[in-house]
Amino acid sequence: MDFNDTAEEAAYRAEVRAWLEANIPKTAGSAAGPMDDEDEAGMAAAKAWQRKKAEAGYACITWPKAWGGGGGASWQSVIFGQEEAKAGAPSTGPFAIGLGMCVPTVMTVGNEADKERFVKPAVLGEEIWCQLFSEPSGGSDAAAARTRAILDGDTWTINGQKVWTSGAHYSDFGLLLARTNPDVPKHKGLTMFWIDMKAPGVEVRPIHQMSGASNFNEVYFTDLKITDAQRVGPVGDGWKVALVTLMNERLSVGGGGAGSNYKRVLDLAGDINTLTGLGVKDAALREKLADWFVQAEGLKYTTFRTMTALSRGQTPGPESSIGKVVSATLMQDMANTAMDLEDQYGIISDPDLAPLAAGFQNALMSAPGLRIAGGTDEILRNIIAERVLGLPGDIRLDKDVAFKDIPSGR
Ligand SMILES: Cc1cc2nc3c(=O)[nH]c(=O)nc-3n(C[C@H](O)[C@H](O)[C@H](O)COP(=O)(O)OP(=O)(O)OC[C@H]3O[C@@H](n4cnc5c(N)ncnc54)[C@H](O)[C@@H]3O)c2cc1C
């Protein structure tokens, strides 16, 4: 593992810092970013920043220039991401699912016409995508999808429901996993499609969260008609296509972000009094701080390991699941304690009134979601157990049973 930048990496980092310094709008700084449909100003800022990055070759750095990318290397993308996060650039959260998961899937599996049509507008921030996989009957087990697609001539008719669809309320397109054959085992009867989220037959119902925001939605399909040209990959190969999306999801959800919260907790502990005196002098809190420091450092070095692999042209493997398992729990623990330290102010979530602009309150409310999205803690631990540590596999009783014969409780 290399801990320091090579001369080439250091030069690139300096170039990126200078560009960010010159280009980040002075009014930027919303780390949370626009996720609510009411936040029109946040969405406009996100779109403007995405376009600016794309025009300078800093959006989708590893993608070919012909498709709007930067034509660069993976290590450049990691360095840009690190510097962009530090510099307080406007959030580009609304594009994360499209550019991190859906569009890479279209690029890998889709036909030339789809690549031509969709990649560049997405890189420029003109079109937003959502991922329509999870259903009430299948989240961790995405292959249990029941949303049905039936072909008649050249037209598929789609009926069913998805849930937890982040950003569906502002998305233009969605990548939809649907059941096309219930007579074969569950992984074999799925097909992937792209759909127009504004088409008749698509209904988006926002879910109200404890934070007050509505970042994700239920999406209902009632006799939605799409053409066979909207199929992404062969009929019956939907699970293989979904794996392409999920592999990209693991990498883009990743970890490491919680490490930066450590300094903020440490500063808070150095500033605030507990019953036994200054926070940093409190033995119980010191123990936690030491624990978190170890975890935050572990995350930092795991990121170095990923970056070293990328620099050497390797693809990070299932061990990248470690980052999310550790960082989401770490974020939750630190936010919990920070709110305790803030005492009666800990319950205030208004950023104009709460200490540190309610940063820890927001972290506490989003941490449970982070522990679930992109693979729950348990699922990621299974992956680490089976594919990193080589332990025996989970028991999968329904693997060879026709999907229609799997008991559904209905
Ligand atoms: C913030 C957020 C954003 C999301 N965005 C999207 C999105 O844009 N698109 C989308 O399609 N989905 C999205 N999801 C859904 C997400 O992918 C699912 O919530 C997740 O996969 C878990 O599925 P589930 O909620 O159905 O829980 P379940 O799969 O029902 O799991 C319930 C519990 O059982 C445990 N469990 C399940 N299977 C096993 C097993 N084999 N071994 C051990 N334990 C197990 C789980 O860990 C969990 O604790 C989002 C979720 C969140 C929280």
The ligand as an SDF file (V2000), in Angstrom:
LIG
                    3D

 53 58  0  0  0  0  0  0  0  0999 V2000
  -31.7690    5.7190    2.1790 C   0  0  0  0  0  0  0  0  0  0  0  0
  -32.1950    4.5970    1.2900 C   0  0  0  0  0  0  0  0  0  0  0  0
  -32.2060    4.7640   -0.0740 C   0  0  0  0  0  0  0  0  0  0  0  0
  -32.5880    3.7150   -0.9090 C   0  0  0  0  0  0  0  0  0  0  0  0
  -32.6230    3.9370   -2.2600 N   0  0  0  0  0  0  0  0  0  0  0  0
  -33.0240    2.9270   -3.0760 C   0  0  0  0  0  0  0  0  0  0  0  0
  -33.1330    3.1650   -4.4860 C   0  0  0  0  0  0  0  0  0  0  0  0
  -32.8860    4.2600   -4.9910 O   0  0  0  0  0  0  0  0  0  0  0  0
  -33.5430    2.1510   -5.2720 N   0  0  0  0  0  0  0  0  0  0  0  0
  -33.8460    0.9190   -4.7720 C   0  0  0  0  0  0  0  0  0  0  0  0
  -34.1830    0.0360   -5.5500 O   0  0  0  0  0  0  0  0  0  0  0  0
  -33.7710    0.6760   -3.4290 N   0  0  0  0  0  0  0  0  0  0  0  0
  -33.3870    1.6490   -2.5880 C   0  0  0  0  0  0  0  0  0  0  0  0
  -33.3120    1.4380   -1.2310 N   0  0  0  0  0  0  0  0  0  0  0  0
  -33.7310    0.1440   -0.7050 C   0  0  0  0  0  0  0  0  0  0  0  0
  -32.5990   -0.6870   -0.1750 C   0  0  0  0  0  0  0  0  0  0  0  0
  -31.8310   -1.2190   -1.2220 O   0  0  0  0  0  0  0  0  0  0  0  0
  -33.2390   -1.7780    0.6840 C   0  0  0  0  0  0  0  0  0  0  0  0
  -33.8900   -1.1380    1.7570 O   0  0  0  0  0  0  0  0  0  0  0  0
  -32.2140   -2.7330    1.2060 C   0  0  0  0  0  0  0  0  0  0  0  0
  -31.6870   -3.5040    0.1630 O   0  0  0  0  0  0  0  0  0  0  0  0
  -32.8300   -3.6640    2.2730 C   0  0  0  0  0  0  0  0  0  0  0  0
  -33.9920   -4.2330    1.8070 O   0  0  0  0  0  0  0  0  0  0  0  0
  -35.3500   -4.2060    2.6540 P   0  0  0  0  0  0  0  0  0  0  0  0
  -35.5710   -2.8110    3.1260 O   0  0  0  0  0  0  0  0  0  0  0  0
  -36.4110   -4.8790    1.8530 O   0  0  0  0  0  0  0  0  0  0  0  0
  -35.0170   -5.0860    3.9530 O   0  0  0  0  0  0  0  0  0  0  0  0
  -35.0460   -6.6700    4.0370 P   0  0  0  0  0  0  0  0  0  0  0  0
  -34.3030   -7.2420    2.8850 O   0  0  0  0  0  0  0  0  0  0  0  0
  -36.4540   -7.1030    4.2340 O   0  0  0  0  0  0  0  0  0  0  0  0
  -34.2080   -6.9180    5.3440 O   0  0  0  0  0  0  0  0  0  0  0  0
  -34.7860   -6.8140    6.6580 C   0  0  0  0  0  0  0  0  0  0  0  0
  -33.7180   -7.2180    7.6570 C   0  0  0  0  0  0  0  0  0  0  0  0
  -33.3220   -8.5770    7.4360 O   0  0  0  0  0  0  0  0  0  0  0  0
  -31.9240   -8.6810    7.2390 C   0  0  0  0  0  0  0  0  0  0  0  0
  -31.6340   -9.7110    6.2300 N   0  0  0  0  0  0  0  0  0  0  0  0
  -32.2300   -9.8610    5.0120 C   0  0  0  0  0  0  0  0  0  0  0  0
  -31.6730  -10.8870    4.3470 N   0  0  0  0  0  0  0  0  0  0  0  0
  -30.6980  -11.4000    5.1470 C   0  0  0  0  0  0  0  0  0  0  0  0
  -29.7450  -12.4620    5.0080 C   0  0  0  0  0  0  0  0  0  0  0  0
  -29.6990  -13.2300    3.9060 N   0  0  0  0  0  0  0  0  0  0  0  0
  -28.8940  -12.6840    6.0390 N   0  0  0  0  0  0  0  0  0  0  0  0
  -28.9240  -11.9180    7.1690 C   0  0  0  0  0  0  0  0  0  0  0  0
  -29.8010  -10.9020    7.3530 N   0  0  0  0  0  0  0  0  0  0  0  0
  -30.6660  -10.6340    6.3580 C   0  0  0  0  0  0  0  0  0  0  0  0
  -31.5070   -7.3050    6.7250 C   0  0  0  0  0  0  0  0  0  0  0  0
  -30.1420   -7.0520    7.0040 O   0  0  0  0  0  0  0  0  0  0  0  0
  -32.4410   -6.3860    7.5250 C   0  0  0  0  0  0  0  0  0  0  0  0
  -31.9070   -6.1440    8.8040 O   0  0  0  0  0  0  0  0  0  0  0  0
  -32.9440    2.4640   -0.3610 C   0  0  0  0  0  0  0  0  0  0  0  0
  -32.9400    2.2880    1.0280 C   0  0  0  0  0  0  0  0  0  0  0  0
  -32.5790    3.3350    1.8540 C   0  0  0  0  0  0  0  0  0  0  0  0
  -32.5990    3.1110    3.3390 C   0  0  0  0  0  0  0  0  0  0  0  0
  1  2  1  0
  2  3  1  0
  2 52  2  0
  3  4  2  0
  4  5  1  0
  4 50  1  0
  5  6  2  0
  6  7  1  0
  6 13  1  0
  7  8  2  0
  7  9  1  0
  9 10  1  0
 10 11  2  0
 10 12  1  0
 12 13  2  0
 13 14  1  0
 14 15  1  0
 14 50  1  0
 15 16  1  0
 16 17  1  0
 16 18  1  0
 18 19  1  0
 18 20  1  0
 20 21  1  0
 20 22  1  0
 22 23  1  0
 23 24  1  0
 24 25  2  0
 24 26  1  0
 24 27  1  0
 27 28  1  0
 28 29  2  0
 28 30  1  0
 28 31  1  0
 31 32  1  0
 32 33  1  0
 33 34  1  0
 33 48  1  0
 34 35  1  0
 35 36  1  0
 35 46  1  0
 36 37  1  0
 36 45  1  0
 37 38  2  0
 38 39  1  0
 39 40  1  0
 39 45  2  0
 40 41  1  0
 40 42  2  0
 42 43  1  0
 43 44  2  0
 44 45  1  0
 46 47  1  0
 46 48  1  0
 48 49  1  0
 50 51  2  0
 51 52  1  0
 52 53  1  0
M  END
$$$$
